[in-house]
């Protein structure tokens, strides 16, 4: 069966609002992507306007990039699209009040004491204010933020591993994200860290930096 062609009725109203705003500014999709300062690609702008990417699935950084490219604040974006983006007051017209910025640290810095870690000076990490828990640190895994990588949101106050959660640990001076698992034995439960490559790491041989969180709902990972 050939793929179904999307009709105007299939396109969400919030997607229409984005397209109409871009048209009102006299911008092409390429120009919106350029104004986002590498926050969005042209194909992403197109997918948003077609409703094939849900606006609510974007990270806070990409939402900020889209809003600024369209000459809006986050509050304006929420009002125009009539979506709940977590902006609770009109203060967003003056500044993106629900968003806080945190230092963004290279993952390798996690092997150092917090007071000695050096962040990327020009790349702060935006975080929803409602997601900012005490002791939150943001680490970047990859070559450089410009070329892409992965962000890890770590609660550095949580050093007590629980099964089926992920943690940033330091093992043999190398920081890495590991899952924590427990198995039963005759002597009780035995805990073990499992690296993303499948390596088993005894907790007594590692240092727990903190628990990893998934942002947007601050659910534990």
Secondary structure, DSSP 8 states (H G I E B T S, - for coil): -------GGGS-HHHHHHHHHHHHTT--HHHHHHHTTTSS-HHHHHHHHHTSS-GGGS-HHHHHHHHHHTT--HHHHHHHHT---S--SGGGGTS-TTEEEE-EEEGGGGGS-GGG--B-TT--EEEEGGG--TTEEEEEEEEETTTEEEEEEEETT--S--TTEEEEEEETTEEEEEEEEEEEETTEEEEEEEETTS-EE-GGGSEEEEEEEETTTTEE-
